[in-house]
Amino acid sequence: MKLLFMVPSTGRGGAEEYALKVATEAISKNWVVSAAFSDCPKLETLKKDFKRLGATYYPLEISDDGRYRFIDELIRFFRMVKLVMKLRPDRAHVTLPWPDRSTGPLVALSVLKVPTLVVFQLGPWVVPMRKWAKLLRVWGMRRNQQWVSASRQNRKMIAETFGTGEDDIKVIYNSSKIVNIESDIQWAYRKKLRNELGIPDDSTIILTIGRLDEQKGYEYLVGAAKSVSERCRKVSFVWVGDGPLRKNLEKKVVEREFQGKVFFLGHRVDIEALLLASDLFVLPSLHEGGAPPFAVMEAVSCKLPFIVSEATNAEETFVNGEDGLVCKTQDSDSLAEKLEWAVQNPEEMRAMAENAYGKFLKHTERDMVRQTLDMLRA
C-alpha cells in the first residue's frame, strides 16, 4: 500500500501531530509512506520526523490563505497533479487546518481517482465559501473521498458549511498514548521542574500547553491567574508553547505585577515530563476542533486534573464535575472560580482525573489510529 500524506499547513500543531501518528502506524505495517507539504522553517521539524520514520518527503507549495482566488487554486491543482502522477499513491490522507482550505489539491486527488481520507481537525462554525469551491469539494467527496471530524460539534458545522448531511462525515475522537505513571518517576519529574524554576515543593503547579495565539484564549487566563494568585498564595502558572501573543502576554503579566507566579517556557519537547510534574492542567480555548483537543487528552493520559472552556467540546467525552471542570468561554471570572476551587480541593480533582482516565482507556491513541487506518483500507 502506497500512502501519501498531504499537509496543507504552514505551521506545526495538533493536526500535524495527528498525521504523524497515523504515518507511524502505517509504516509499522510496511506501508510505503510519502509526505508532501511546504518547505518552510516552521515545518522543518515535521519534515525531519517524517524522514526519521522512514517516509519520503516531497516539497509541495500548496498552503493557502482561504481567499478563493481561482488562479491560485488552479496552480495548486496542477502542482498536486504533477506529484500524484509521479508517486502513483494507492491512498491519500489530508489533514485540514481549516474547512475551506486545499480545494485545488483535493480536486486533483479526486480527478486522478485517488481514494482520499480528509480529516477536519478544526471547524468550529459555518465557514463562508465561494459557490464554485463548495460545489467542487462536495463533488470530490461524492467521487472518492471519506470525510472525518474530531467532534460531533465540528461535524455539524462542516455539514452546514458544505450543505451535506452529518451522516456523510464520520467522527473519530482525539486521544493520546498510554503513559507510564509510576510514582517514583512522577516524583522525579516534579522535583526536577521545581528545581528548574525555583518553585517551592508545596506550591500547586497549574500547567497550560498550546500555541500562544488568540484561539487558545490565553488573555482570559491572565486575568484569572492574577485573581487566583492573590487568593491562593501557593500557586505557580507554567505556560508551554510559543506564538505571536507571547510578548503581549508577558507584558500583561508584568503590568499586573505577578510575574513571579508565571513562567513562560516556550517550546518544549519534554511534554510528558511536564504533565507528570504538574498538579492541574488548564486550557481556556475560544474554539477547538477535537472533543477534546489533543493537549487535554495528553493531560488525561497522565492522570492530570483539567479545567477547560466549554469551547473545547470536552463535554462530548467527559462530564463536568465528574471527570474534570468546565468553565464558560471568554470568561476570566468563571475560569478563576474553577481554578480556585480546584486548588482548594486537590483530592476531589484527583478523583475526577481517575474517572477521566478510565474513559480514556476505552479510546486511546491506538484506537484513534486504528480507526483511521481502517478507513484508509476501505
C-alpha positions in Angstrom: 0.0 0.0 0.0 1.4 3.4 -1.0 0.1 6.2 1.2 0.6 9.9 0.6 0.2 12.4 3.4 -0.7 15.9 2.2 -0.2 18.6 4.8 -1.5 22.0 3.7 -0.4 23.8 6.8 2.4 26.3 7.3 2.9 25.5 11.0 3.1 22.5 13.2 0.2 21.8 15.7 -2.2 19.1 16.7 -3.4 18.4 13.2 0.2 17.7 12.0 0.9 15.6 15.1 -2.2 13.5 14.2 -0.9 12.9 10.7 2.5 11.9 12.1 0.9 9.3 14.4 -1.1 7.7 11.6 2.1 7.6 9.5 4.0 5.9 12.2 1.5 3.1 12.4 1.2 2.8 8.6 5.0 2.4 8.3 5.0 -0.2 11.1 2.6 -2.2 8.8 5.0 -1.9 5.9 3.0 0.7 4.0 5.2 2.9 1.7 4.6 6.4 3.1 5.3 9.7 1.4 4.7 13.2 2.9 4.2 16.4 0.9 4.0 19.9 2.4 5.6 23.3 2.2 9.3 23.5 2.7 9.2 26.3 5.2 11.0 26.9 8.6 8.0 26.2 10.8 7.6 22.7 9.3 11.3 21.8 9.4 10.9 19.6 12.4 7.9 17.9 10.9 9.9 17.1 7.8 12.7 15.6 9.9 10.2 13.5 11.9 8.6 12.1 8.8 12.1 11.2 7.4 13.1 9.7 10.7 10.1 7.3 10.4 11.2 6.2 7.0 8.8 8.3 4.9 9.9 10.1 1.8 9.4 13.9 1.9 8.4 15.9 -1.2 8.3 19.7 -1.0 4.9 20.9 -2.2 3.8 24.5 -2.1 0.0 24.1 -1.6 -0.7 26.1 1.5 -3.4 28.8 1.1 -5.0 31.7 3.0 -8.6 30.8 2.2 -9.2 33.8 -0.2 -10.5 31.6 -3.0 -8.6 33.1 -5.9 -9.4 30.7 -8.7 -6.0 31.1 -10.4 -4.2 30.2 -7.1 -6.4 27.1 -6.7 -5.6 26.1 -10.3 -1.9 26.4 -9.6 -2.2 24.2 -6.5 -4.3 21.8 -8.6 -1.6 21.3 -11.2 1.1 21.0 -8.5 -0.8 18.2 -6.9 -1.5 16.5 -10.2 2.3 16.6 -11.0 3.2 15.0 -7.7 0.5 12.3 -7.8 1.4 11.3 -11.4 4.9 10.9 -10.1 4.1 8.9 -7.0 1.0 7.0 -8.0 -0.2 6.5 -4.4 -2.9 4.0 -3.6 -4.4 6.2 -0.9 -4.1 9.8 0.3 -4.5 11.3 3.8 -5.2 15.0 4.1 -5.5 16.8 7.5 -7.0 20.2 7.0 -6.2 23.1 9.4 -9.5 24.8 8.3 -12.5 23.5 6.4 -12.2 25.8 3.3 -8.5 25.1 2.6 -6.9 23.0 -0.2 -9.7 22.9 -2.7 -7.3 22.7 -5.7 -5.2 19.8 -4.3 -8.3 17.9 -3.1 -10.0 18.2 -6.5 -6.8 17.0 -8.1 -6.8 13.8 -6.0 -10.5 13.2 -7.0 -9.8 13.8 -10.7 -7.0 11.3 -10.6 -9.2 8.8 -8.7 -7.0 8.5 -5.6 -9.2 7.4 -2.6 -8.6 10.1 0.0 -9.3 10.4 3.7 -10.0 14.1 4.5 -9.7 14.9 8.2 -11.2 18.2 9.5 -9.3 18.9 12.7 -10.9 22.4 13.1 -14.3 23.6 12.0 -16.0 25.5 14.9 -18.5 27.4 12.9 -20.1 27.6 9.4 -17.3 28.9 7.1 -18.4 31.2 4.2 -17.2 29.8 0.8 -17.5 30.6 -2.8 -20.2 28.5 -4.5 -17.8 27.0 -7.1 -15.4 26.0 -4.3 -18.1 24.4 -2.3 -19.5 22.5 -5.3 -16.1 21.2 -6.2 -15.4 20.0 -2.7 -18.8 18.2 -2.4 -18.2 16.6 -5.8 -14.8 15.3 -4.6 -16.4 13.9 -1.5 -19.0 12.0 -3.5 -16.5 10.7 -6.0 -13.8 9.1 -3.9 -13.3 10.8 -0.5 -14.2 9.9 3.1 -14.6 12.9 5.5 -13.7 12.7 9.2 -14.3 15.2 12.0 -12.8 15.2 15.5 -16.1 16.1 17.3 -19.8 16.0 16.8 -20.0 19.8 17.1 -17.4 20.3 14.4 -19.2 17.7 12.2 -22.4 19.7 12.4 -20.6 22.9 11.4 -18.8 21.2 8.5 -22.0 19.6 7.2 -23.7 23.1 7.3 -20.7 24.7 5.6 -20.8 22.3 2.6 -24.5 21.6 2.6 -24.1 17.9 3.2 -25.6 15.5 5.7 -23.9 14.8 9.0 -24.1 11.1 8.1 -21.6 11.9 5.3 -18.9 12.7 8.0 -17.5 10.2 10.5 -16.4 11.2 13.9 -13.0 9.9 15.3 -12.2 11.4 18.6 -8.8 12.6 19.5 -6.7 10.7 22.0 -3.2 10.1 23.4 -0.9 7.3 24.1 -0.8 5.4 27.4 1.8 6.8 29.7 3.9 5.0 32.4 2.7 6.7 35.6 4.9 5.2 38.2 5.1 7.2 41.5 8.9 7.3 41.6 9.1 8.6 38.0 6.4 11.2 38.7 8.2 12.3 41.9 11.5 12.7 40.0 9.8 14.9 37.3 8.1 17.0 39.9 11.4 17.6 41.8 13.2 18.4 38.5 10.7 21.0 37.4 10.5 22.7 40.7 14.3 22.9 40.9 14.5 24.3 37.4 12.0 27.1 38.0 12.6 27.7 41.7 9.1 26.7 42.7 8.6 25.5 46.3 7.6 21.9 46.9 4.3 22.9 48.4 3.2 25.1 45.5 0.4 24.0 43.2 1.7 24.0 39.5 -1.0 24.9 37.0 0.1 24.0 33.5 -1.1 25.0 30.1 0.2 23.8 26.8 -0.5 25.3 23.4 0.3 27.9 20.7 0.3 31.4 22.2 -2.3 32.8 19.8 -5.8 34.2 20.1 -7.6 30.9 19.5 -6.3 29.5 22.9 -8.0 32.2 25.0 -4.8 32.9 27.0 -5.7 36.6 27.5 -8.6 35.3 29.7 -6.1 33.1 31.6 -4.0 36.1 32.5 -6.9 37.7 34.3 -7.9 34.5 36.0 -4.3 33.7 37.0 -3.9 37.1 38.7 -7.1 36.6 40.7 -6.2 33.1 41.8 -2.6 34.0 42.7 -4.0 36.7 45.1 -6.4 34.4 46.8 -4.2 31.2 46.7 -0.7 32.2 47.5 1.0 28.9 46.9 0.3 28.6 43.1 2.5 28.8 40.1 1.4 29.0 36.4 3.6 27.3 33.8 3.0 28.2 30.2 4.4 25.9 27.5 4.3 26.9 23.9 5.2 29.9 21.7 3.4 32.1 19.3 2.5 35.7 18.2 0.9 36.6 21.6 3.8 35.7 23.8 5.3 39.2 24.2 1.9 40.7 24.8 1.0 38.1 27.4 4.4 38.5 29.2 3.8 42.3 29.2 0.3 41.9 30.7 1.7 39.7 33.5 4.3 42.3 34.3 1.8 45.1 34.2 -0.4 43.2 36.7 2.6 42.6 38.9 2.5 38.9 39.4 5.4 37.8 37.1 6.9 35.8 40.0 3.9 33.5 39.7 4.1 32.9 35.9 6.7 31.0 33.9 6.8 31.1 30.1 8.9 28.2 29.0 8.4 28.5 25.2 8.6 25.4 23.0 9.5 22.2 24.9 9.9 18.6 23.8 9.6 17.1 27.3 5.8 17.4 27.4 5.1 14.1 29.1 7.5 15.0 31.9 5.9 18.4 32.4 2.4 16.9 32.6 3.6 14.4 35.2 5.3 17.1 37.2 2.2 19.4 37.4 -0.9 19.4 39.6 -3.5 20.9 37.3 -4.0 21.5 33.5 -5.9 24.4 32.1 -7.0 25.3 28.5 -9.3 28.2 28.0 -9.7 28.0 24.2 -12.1 30.2 22.3 -12.7 27.4 19.8 -11.3 23.9 19.1 -11.9 21.0 16.6 -11.3 17.9 18.7 -13.5 16.7 21.5 -11.4 17.4 23.4 -8.2 18.7 21.9 -5.0 16.6 21.9 -3.5 18.7 24.7 -6.4 17.8 27.0 -6.1 14.1 26.2 -2.4 14.2 26.9 -3.2 15.6 30.3 -5.8 12.9 30.9 -3.4 10.2 29.9 -1.1 11.4 32.7 -4.0 11.5 35.2 -3.6 15.3 35.4 -6.8 17.0 36.5 -8.1 19.5 34.0 -10.1 22.8 33.8 -11.1 23.7 30.2 -13.5 26.1 28.5 -16.9 25.0 27.0 -15.4 25.7 23.6 -13.0 22.7 23.8 -16.0 20.3 23.3 -14.7 18.3 26.2 -18.3 17.6 27.3 -18.8 15.3 24.3 -16.4 12.9 26.1 -16.3 13.9 29.8 -18.8 15.0 32.4 -18.3 18.4 34.0 -17.9 18.0 37.8 -17.2 14.2 37.5 -14.2 13.9 35.1 -12.9 17.5 35.2 -14.1 21.1 35.4 -15.6 23.1 32.5 -15.7 26.9 32.6 -17.5 29.4 30.4 -15.7 30.5 27.3 -14.3 34.0 27.2 -14.9 34.5 30.9 -12.0 35.2 33.3 -14.2 35.2 36.3 -15.7 31.8 35.6 -12.2 30.4 34.9 -10.8 31.9 38.1 -13.7 30.4 40.1 -13.0 26.9 38.7 -9.2 27.3 39.2 -9.6 28.5 42.8 -11.9 25.6 43.7 -9.5 23.1 42.1 -6.5 24.4 44.0 -8.5 24.2 47.3 -9.9 20.7 46.6 -7.0 18.6 45.3 -8.4 15.3 46.5 -11.6 15.9 44.6 -9.7 16.9 41.5 -7.5 13.8 41.6 -10.7 11.6 41.9 -12.0 13.4 38.7 -8.7 12.7 37.0 -9.1 9.0 37.8 -12.6 9.0 36.3 -11.4 10.7 33.1 -8.5 8.2 32.9 -10.9 5.3 32.9 -12.8 6.8 29.9 -9.5 7.5 28.2 -8.5 3.8 28.4 -11.6 2.9 26.3 -10.4 5.1 23.4 -6.6 5.5 23.4 -4.3 6.8 20.6 -4.1 3.2 19.3 -7.8 3.1 18.8 -7.8 6.5 17.1 -5.1 5.4 14.7 -6.7 2.0 14.1 -10.0 3.6 13.1 -8.2 6.0 10.7 -6.2 3.1 9.1 -9.4 1.1 8.7 -11.0 3.9 6.8 -7.9 4.2 4.6 -8.0 0.5 3.8 -11.7 0.6 2.8 
